[in-house]
Amino acid sequence: NMLHEIPQVVIAQVHGIATAAGCQLVAQSDLAVAAESSRFGTPGVKVGLFCTTPMIALSRNIGPKIALDMLLSGRMLTAQEAQQFGLVSRVVPDDVLEATTLELARSIAEASPLTLSVGKKAFYHQIEMDQVRAYDFGSNVITLNLLAEDAQEGIKAFLEKRKPVWRGR
């Protein structure tokens, strides 16, 4: 998944209906903020075309029974169901969707870009590992991350009670 491979955090902002490839894009994003009125679906089966490509991302976000229900019946999920099943990370009132998404993006952007990149890459790499291998991998990643200039700056800034100055190294 190309969106998982780029170092930046990808946030989907959903207002309205996200079907087929739109639903796939939401599933592939790192985070997703949806308006309460949003709906999500893979209705291809209703026109004789199974949503095979969206199925891949969708089935990696939500459980197989819910994914198959959507794929085989064309059923739409409400925004609340999408959050309950893990397709979206937040559901907010329609009128604060953009403000909430921007606030989330700004909050994430306050972190070291290097640390975000390391963390995102590690997250997607370990997700398919068994728990023992994932902990071994995670221990190696955090040890290397600790050696980064940004990690040292962050620790120093915390101890000095000041805002860190990130260098992306």
C-alpha atoms as one frame of an Amber mdcrd trajectory, in Angstrom:
protein
   0.000   0.000   0.000   1.634   3.197  -1.169  -0.084   5.323   1.492   1.472
   3.165   4.199   4.934   3.529   2.665   5.143   7.321   2.574   6.633   8.901
   5.719   3.835  11.447   6.207   0.663  10.663   8.147  -2.336  10.396   5.801
  -5.656  11.544   7.259  -8.905  10.962   5.374 -11.635  13.539   5.977 -14.988
  12.025   5.019 -18.163  13.971   4.435 -20.881  12.212   2.471 -20.687   8.780
   0.921 -17.453   6.804   0.474 -18.095   3.785  -1.740 -15.871   1.339  -3.600
 -12.546   3.121  -4.274 -13.556   5.906  -1.855 -14.089   3.346   0.891 -10.770
   1.771  -0.095  -9.004   5.137   0.272 -10.470   5.586   3.763  -9.323   2.069
   4.690  -5.806   2.729   3.368  -5.399   6.045   5.210  -3.533   6.088   8.509
  -6.384   7.910  10.243  -9.893   8.869   9.195 -12.241  11.514  10.564 -15.846
  11.183   9.430 -18.875  13.434   9.669 -21.803  11.836  11.507 -23.826  11.794
   8.290 -21.170   9.875   6.325 -21.786   6.396   4.944 -19.362   3.723   3.758
 -19.876   0.836   1.371 -18.737  -1.505  -1.357 -21.890  -1.795  -3.478 -20.318
  -3.226  -6.642 -22.144  -6.520  -6.227 -25.405  -4.679  -6.963 -24.194  -3.879
 -10.479 -22.441  -7.193 -11.131 -18.941  -6.109 -10.175 -17.423  -7.429  -6.948
 -15.355  -4.734  -5.177 -12.219  -6.879  -5.145  -9.637  -4.106  -4.842 -11.512
  -2.234  -2.072 -11.942  -5.625  -0.374  -8.197  -5.846   0.277  -7.924  -2.634
   2.299 -11.363  -3.046   3.882 -10.681  -6.582   5.127  -7.467  -5.386   6.783
  -9.370  -2.728   8.745 -12.525  -4.480   9.876 -13.445  -8.046  10.785 -14.154
 -10.611   8.080 -17.873 -11.006   8.877 -18.540  -7.258   8.584 -16.351  -6.926
   5.477 -18.105  -9.835   3.787 -21.501  -8.479   4.787 -20.634  -5.200   3.042
 -19.039  -6.873   0.021 -21.700  -9.547  -0.537 -24.806  -7.473   0.195 -23.715
  -3.953  -0.732 -24.823  -2.787   2.730 -23.708   0.696   3.747 -22.189   1.347
   7.173 -23.114   4.438   9.144 -20.251   6.598  10.392 -20.825   5.244  13.902
 -20.635   1.641  12.668 -17.503   2.478  10.665 -15.862   3.724  13.855 -17.113
   0.766  15.900 -15.650  -1.678  13.353 -12.331   0.163  12.954 -12.715   1.770
   9.537 -12.574   5.336  10.887 -10.799   6.701  13.944 -13.176   9.557  14.812
 -16.776  10.557  14.125 -17.747  14.174  14.679 -20.736  16.421  14.007 -20.853
  17.514  10.366 -20.323  21.185  11.200 -16.978  20.604  12.955 -15.522  18.002
  10.564 -12.984  20.276   8.887 -11.941  21.998  12.129 -11.507  18.656  13.908
  -9.460  17.193  11.063  -7.217  20.263  10.912  -6.763  20.188  14.691  -5.732
  16.524  14.489  -3.294  17.258  11.646  -1.789  20.214  13.517  -1.436  18.134
  16.675   0.407  15.402  14.775   2.554  17.982  12.941   3.916  19.188  16.295
   5.857  15.920  16.600   9.233  15.251  15.031   8.776  14.321  11.359  11.523
  11.720  11.779   9.785  10.167  14.776   6.442  10.079  12.951   8.069   8.414
   9.955   9.890   5.842  12.105   6.739   5.094  14.073   4.463   4.793  11.061
   6.891   2.495   9.258   7.335   0.347  12.369   3.583   0.138  12.953   2.818
  -1.266   9.515   5.858  -3.552   9.550   5.014  -5.192  12.879   1.255  -5.513
  12.379   1.526  -8.860  10.570   4.120 -10.306  12.985   3.385 -12.609  15.871
   3.673 -10.918  19.267   7.145 -12.245  20.170   8.672 -11.102  16.862   6.834
  -7.776  17.101   8.312  -7.049  20.551  11.794  -7.979  19.342  11.363  -5.727
  16.317   9.894  -2.925  18.442  12.802  -3.083  20.886  15.273  -2.662  18.033
  13.329   0.244  16.516  13.034   2.154  19.807  16.736   1.657  20.523  17.662
   3.108  17.130  15.059   5.878  17.517  16.591   6.852  20.867  19.894   7.532
  19.107  18.264  10.034  16.729  19.023  13.720  17.176  15.290  14.525  17.449
  14.836  12.015  20.279  17.729  13.550  22.191  16.290  17.034  21.577  12.837
  15.917  22.735  14.168  14.450  25.978  16.313  17.539  26.619  13.375  19.883
  25.903  11.135  17.889  28.250  13.667  18.114  31.070  14.183  21.830  30.408
  10.379  22.382  30.227  10.516  23.951  26.765   9.158  23.178  23.319  11.501
  20.994  21.238  13.079  22.235  18.001  12.913  19.382  15.499  15.584  18.913
  12.862  14.200  15.753  11.258  17.355  13.799  12.083
